[in-house]
């Protein structure tokens, strides 16, 4: 198919999008935000990173993974650096590089509680910028529950990005922690309606849905992106069927291999790091590596992803469904594909089905997927391309960040009006 199908004027739906002006209220408080998440801050930016970089334009944001467990420390002295940790400014956020001392020990409750207390005190010193600022504790995983009692705050947010209860390693302790966090939080947010309903059923508390988004600015000049292709994709012939994102056990590598075998004239491009494979996924991925028309290009920095997506003919989201956390996901890559205007073929995830004609969702069989991809490659509908780009613009991260600030300010307003001096008495 190549790039000729996308030669159209997309400037009307790709111009720079500012933060929502309605979020700029002179009465809104300045925020000191501490975000606790399990994901390190690196080249790959997930939804939490995307939100916080934008909120960091106007507010003080500290991001931390909490601390390191003893099993994460290696035997070499270099593995223990930085010994006492440090804080770095990245993407408008103060990012915590956690210390090796104190380290956490899950099997020793006494020692672990001591370590959490010390780690929390360290974060407290960096989090607090001004006594006049409202303090928001933003927690993305239930494993951070032990930290809560050590922080004074004006607002606690629990933001669930995945259906953690279906992830490998989930325990009864995790379940109790998530229930307690849901009931303690002032605001509960989920990335899909399916996930929101799961958490509401669990806790009996209301949960707001906040779907993922995309950086539309990165796709503002699609013609230029397609002319200046990354070197490692430029040599791959068309048609190109692409997947961007982490290659985990949720990806149906068996399906990819079956399609690649049946259609040797198609090129399948997988862009992203490999993580958390089970035995079956590892076996199927190794088989994919042996096929000449499957190309694994590895992890790329976030700033480069748009160029890879724009160089593809069809975006793929071949997730396994029915027994993994993917049933409740709202894929980030979906909005990247839409922003590039390319057709998308996706597993029938419930959060995606509402997009109707913008995404093809075949059932799980190589024959059904090959049919859907063939239809996508044959597509010549310029109006559909424009609709996809417009749909992506509605999910721009700037717009979503502005919406989150509205939620935070609405929750803070009555609390701070009762305590104008911002005295905090809600230690948990």
C-alpha positions in Angstrom: 0.0 0.0 0.0 2.8 2.5 0.9 2.3 6.1 1.8 0.5 7.4 -1.3 -2.9 6.6 0.3 -2.2 9.2 3.0 -1.3 12.2 0.8 -4.0 14.6 2.1 -4.1 17.8 3.9 -4.3 17.0 7.6 -3.2 20.4 9.0 -6.8 21.3 9.9 -6.9 18.5 12.4 -3.3 18.4 13.5 -2.5 22.0 14.5 -1.0 22.6 17.9 -3.5 22.1 20.7 -3.1 24.3 23.9 -4.0 23.3 27.4 -7.7 23.8 28.1 -8.0 27.4 29.0 -10.9 26.6 31.4 -8.3 24.8 33.6 -6.5 28.2 34.1 -8.7 29.5 37.0 -7.1 32.2 39.1 -8.8 30.6 42.2 -7.3 27.2 41.7 -4.6 26.3 44.3 -1.0 25.6 43.4 -0.3 21.9 43.8 2.5 19.8 45.3 2.0 16.4 43.8 3.7 13.2 44.8 3.1 10.3 42.4 3.9 6.7 43.3 4.2 4.2 40.5 6.0 1.0 39.8 7.3 2.1 36.4 10.7 3.7 36.2 10.9 7.0 34.3 12.8 6.3 31.1 12.6 6.6 27.3 9.1 4.8 27.2 6.4 7.1 28.6 3.3 5.4 29.8 0.0 7.2 30.5 1.1 8.3 34.0 4.2 9.9 32.6 2.3 11.6 29.9 -0.1 13.2 32.3 2.4 14.2 34.9 4.7 15.9 32.3 1.9 18.2 31.3 0.7 18.9 34.9 4.3 19.6 35.7 4.2 22.7 33.5 2.1 24.5 36.1 2.6 22.5 39.3 5.4 20.9 41.4 5.4 17.1 40.7 7.6 14.5 42.3 7.6 11.0 40.8 8.9 7.9 42.7 8.9 4.2 42.5 9.0 4.2 46.3 12.2 2.2 46.9 14.1 -0.9 46.0 13.6 -4.4 47.4 16.5 -6.4 48.5 15.9 -8.9 45.6 16.4 -6.0 43.2 19.9 -5.3 44.3 22.8 -7.1 42.6 26.0 -8.5 43.9 28.3 -5.9 42.2 29.0 -2.6 43.9 27.7 -0.8 40.8 24.3 -2.4 41.2 23.9 -0.5 44.5 24.4 2.9 43.0 23.2 5.5 43.8 23.6 4.2 47.4 21.5 7.0 49.0 19.5 7.9 45.9 19.1 11.2 44.1 16.5 13.4 42.4 16.7 14.5 38.8 14.6 16.9 36.7 13.1 15.1 33.7 10.3 16.3 31.5 9.2 19.0 33.9 9.0 16.4 36.7 11.3 15.8 39.7 12.1 12.1 39.3 13.3 10.0 42.2 16.2 7.7 41.6 15.6 5.5 44.7 18.3 4.6 47.1 19.7 1.2 47.8 19.8 2.0 51.5 17.4 1.6 53.1 16.1 -1.3 51.0 12.8 -3.1 51.5 12.4 -6.7 52.7 8.9 -8.1 52.0 9.4 -11.1 54.2 10.3 -9.1 57.3 7.4 -6.9 58.3 9.3 -5.1 61.0 12.3 -4.2 58.8 10.1 -3.4 55.8 7.9 -1.0 57.9 11.1 0.7 59.1 12.4 1.0 55.5 9.1 2.4 54.3 9.1 5.0 57.1 12.6 6.2 56.2 11.8 6.2 52.4 8.6 8.2 53.0 10.5 10.8 55.2 13.0 11.2 52.3 10.2 11.8 49.8 8.3 14.1 52.2 11.3 16.5 52.2 11.3 16.7 48.4 7.6 16.8 48.0 6.9 19.8 50.2 7.6 23.0 48.3 5.4 25.5 50.1 3.0 25.4 53.1 0.5 27.3 51.0 0.3 24.6 48.3 -2.3 21.9 48.3 -0.7 18.5 48.6 -1.9 15.7 46.3 -0.8 12.1 46.8 -1.3 10.2 43.5 -1.0 6.4 43.8 -0.9 4.1 40.7 -0.5 0.7 42.4 -2.0 -0.9 45.5 1.5 -2.0 46.6 2.1 1.6 47.8 -0.6 1.3 50.6 2.1 1.0 53.3 3.3 4.5 52.4 0.0 6.3 53.0 0.1 6.5 56.8 3.4 8.5 56.6 2.1 11.3 54.4 0.0 14.3 55.3 -2.1 15.3 52.2 -5.1 17.3 51.1 -6.2 14.7 48.4 -5.5 11.1 47.7 -6.0 9.7 44.2 -5.9 6.0 43.3 -5.4 5.7 39.6 -5.6 2.2 38.2 -4.1 1.8 34.7 -4.6 -2.0 34.4 -6.7 -4.8 35.8 -4.0 -5.8 38.3 -6.0 -8.7 39.8 -5.4 -10.7 36.5 -1.7 -9.9 36.3 1.0 -12.5 37.2 2.0 -12.5 40.9 -1.2 -11.1 42.2 -1.8 -12.2 45.8 -4.5 -12.0 48.5 -2.4 -9.3 50.2 -2.5 -7.3 47.0 -6.3 -7.7 46.8 -6.7 -6.4 50.4 -4.4 -3.5 49.6 -6.4 -2.5 46.6 -9.6 -2.7 48.5 -8.2 -0.5 51.3 -6.8 1.9 48.8 -10.1 2.2 46.9 -12.0 2.9 50.1 -9.4 5.4 51.4 -8.9 7.4 48.3 -10.7 10.7 47.8 -10.7 10.2 44.0 -10.6 6.9 42.1 -9.7 6.8 38.4 -9.6 3.9 35.9 -8.4 3.9 32.3 -11.4 2.0 30.9 -15.1 1.6 31.8 -14.5 -2.1 32.2 -11.9 -1.5 34.8 -14.0 1.2 36.5 -16.9 -1.2 36.9 -14.5 -3.9 38.3 -13.3 -1.4 41.0 -16.7 -0.1 41.8 -17.9 -3.7 42.3 -14.9 -4.4 44.5 -15.1 -1.3 46.7 -18.7 0.0 46.4 -17.1 3.4 45.7 -17.6 5.5 42.5 -14.8 5.4 40.0 -14.2 7.9 37.2 -13.1 6.7 33.8 -10.1 8.5 32.1 -9.1 6.8 28.9 -5.6 7.0 27.5 -4.5 9.6 24.9 -1.8 10.7 22.5 0.6 13.5 22.0 -0.9 15.0 18.8 2.0 17.4 18.4 4.2 14.5 17.6 2.0 13.7 14.6 1.5 17.3 13.4 3.5 16.9 10.2 2.7 13.5 8.9 4.1 14.1 5.4 7.5 15.0 6.9 7.5 11.9 9.1 6.8 9.7 6.1 9.6 11.3 4.0 12.2 11.0 6.8 11.7 7.4 7.9 13.9 5.8 10.6 16.9 4.0 9.0 16.0 0.6 10.4 12.5 0.6 8.9 13.3 2.3 5.6 14.8 -0.8 4.1 11.7 -3.0 4.9 9.4 -3.3 1.9 5.7 -2.5 1.9 3.2 -3.4 3.0 4.2 -2.9 6.6 2.0 -4.1 9.5 3.2 -2.6 12.7 3.0 -3.0 16.5 4.4 -0.5 18.9 4.7 -1.2 22.6 6.1 -3.6 25.2 6.2 -7.2 24.0 4.7 -9.1 26.9 2.7 -12.3 27.4 -0.5 -10.4 26.5 0.6 -10.2 22.8 -0.6 -13.1 20.7 2.7 -14.1 19.0 1.2 -17.3 17.8 -1.3 -15.3 15.7 1.4 -13.0 14.4 3.5 -16.1 13.3 0.5 -17.7 11.7 -0.3 -14.6 9.6 3.3 -14.1 8.7 3.6 -17.7 7.5 0.3 -17.4 5.5 1.3 -14.1 3.9 5.1 -14.0 3.3 4.5 -10.9 1.1 3.5 -8.9 4.2 6.1 -7.5 6.6 5.3 -7.5 10.3 7.3 -4.9 12.3 7.4 -5.1 16.2 8.8 -2.0 17.9 9.3 -2.2 21.6 11.2 -4.0 24.4 10.5 -7.6 25.5 9.3 -8.1 29.1 7.5 -10.6 31.3 7.0 -13.5 28.9 5.6 -16.8 30.1 6.9 -20.1 28.6 4.4 -20.2 25.8 4.8 -16.6 24.8 8.6 -17.0 24.8 8.3 -20.0 22.5 6.0 -18.3 20.1 8.2 -15.2 20.0 11.3 -17.3 19.3 9.4 -18.8 16.4 8.6 -15.3 15.1 12.3 -14.4 15.2 12.9 -17.2 12.6 10.5 -15.8 10.0 12.1 -13.5 7.5 9.1 -11.2 7.3 8.9 -10.5 11.0 11.2 -7.7 12.1 11.9 -7.0 15.8 13.4 -3.5 16.0 13.7 -3.2 19.8 12.8 -0.4 22.1 12.8 3.2 20.8 12.7 6.5 22.7 9.2 8.0 22.9 10.2 11.0 20.7 10.9 8.5 17.8 7.6 6.5 18.0 5.6 8.8 15.8 8.1 8.3 12.9 7.7 4.5 13.1 3.9 4.6 13.3 3.7 7.0 10.4 5.9 4.6 8.3 3.4 1.8 8.7 0.5 0.8 6.5 -1.6 -0.8 9.2 -1.4 -0.7 13.0 -1.9 -4.0 14.9 -3.1 -4.7 18.4 -3.0 -8.5 18.6 -3.8 -9.1 22.2 -4.9 -12.3 23.9 -8.3 -12.0 25.5 -10.3 -14.0 28.0 -7.7 -14.8 30.6 -5.4 -11.8 31.0 -5.7 -8.2 32.1 -6.1 -7.2 28.5 -9.9 -7.4 28.7 -9.9 -4.1 30.6 -7.2 -2.2 28.8 -7.4 1.0 26.9 -4.4 0.7 24.6 -2.1 3.7 24.3 -0.9 2.6 20.8 -4.5 2.7 19.5 -4.4 6.5 19.8 -1.0 6.7 18.2 -2.3 4.7 15.2 -5.3 7.0 15.0 -3.2 10.1 15.2 -1.2 8.9 12.1 -4.4 8.2 10.3 -3.5 4.6 9.5 -6.1 1.7 9.6 -6.0 -0.3 12.8 -6.8 -4.0 13.3 -7.3 -4.9 17.0 -8.5 -7.7 19.1 -12.1 -7.1 20.2 -11.3 -5.3 23.4 -14.4 -3.8 24.9 -13.0 -0.3 25.2 -12.1 -0.3 21.5 -15.4 -1.6 20.1 -17.1 1.8 20.6 -14.9 3.3 17.8 -16.9 1.5 15.2 -15.7 2.0 11.6 -12.4 3.5 12.8 -11.0 0.2 14.0 -11.4 -3.4 12.6 -11.9 -6.0 15.4 -11.8 -9.5 14.0 -12.2 -12.6 16.1 -9.1 -14.6 17.0 -8.2 -16.7 14.0 -5.4 -16.1 11.4 -8.0 -16.3 8.7 -10.2 -13.5 10.2 -7.2 -11.3 10.9 -5.8 -11.8 7.4 -9.2 -10.8 6.0 -9.3 -7.6 8.2 -5.7 -6.6 7.3 -6.5 -7.2 3.6 -9.4 -4.9 3.9 -7.3 -2.3 5.7 -4.6 -2.4 3.0 -7.2 -1.9 0.3 -8.8 1.0 2.0 -8.9 4.3 0.0 -11.3 6.3 2.1 -9.7 9.7 2.8 -12.7 10.7 5.0 -11.9 7.8 7.3 -8.3 9.0 7.7 -9.6 12.4 8.7 -12.0 10.9 11.2 -9.2 8.9 12.8 -7.0 11.9 13.2 -9.9 13.9 14.6 -10.7 11.1 17.1 -7.1 11.2 18.2 -7.2 14.9 18.7 -10.1 14.5 21.1 -7.8 12.3 23.2 -4.8 14.7 23.2 -2.8 14.4 26.4 -3.1 18.2 26.9 -6.8 18.0 26.9 -6.8 15.0 29.3 -4.4 16.7 31.7 -6.7 19.7 31.8 -9.6 17.4 32.6 -7.7 15.8 35.5 -6.8 19.2 36.9 -10.5 20.0 36.9 -11.3 16.9 38.8 -8.5 17.7 41.4 -9.6 21.3 41.8 -13.3 20.4 42.2 -12.4 17.9 44.9 -10.0 20.3 46.7 -12.3 23.3 46.6 -14.6 22.4 49.5 -11.7 21.0 51.6 -9.5 24.1 51.3 -12.4 26.4 51.8 -12.9 24.7 55.2 -9.2 25.0 55.9 -7.9 28.1 54.2 -4.6 27.9 56.0 -4.2 24.4 54.5 -3.7 22.7 57.9 -3.6 19.0 57.1 -5.3 16.6 59.5 -5.9 13.6 57.3 -3.0 11.3 58.2 -4.1 7.8 57.5 
